[in-house]
């Protein structure tokens, strides 16, 4: 199922998006869909990383070497 959304951009971003779409031969919609998906993945990943870093520090894992020792 798809959901249609209307998004407004500042004029500069709109022009850059249009230019990029023409340069790459892609639709603006595809570029926006990919950009939002990558952004959401990045936000989730960084949140998980932050949470795991706090947990790791609590148990004394602070370096990559510590990680390898804990996994070995």
C-alpha positions, 0 to 999 in steps of 0.5 A: 500500500502506498501513501501520497504525501505533499512536501514543500521545500525551500526554493534552493533545495527544490532547484538542487533536487530538480538538477540532481534528478535530471543529472541522474535520470531519476525521478524526484520521488525516487530520490526523496524516498531513498533519502528518507529511508536512508535518514530513518535508518541512520537515525535508528542506527545512531540511537542503537549505537548510543544505547549500546555504547552506554551499556558497553561502558557499564561492563568495561568495554571501551575499546575495539580490543575489549569488544574482540576479547568479549566476543572471543 
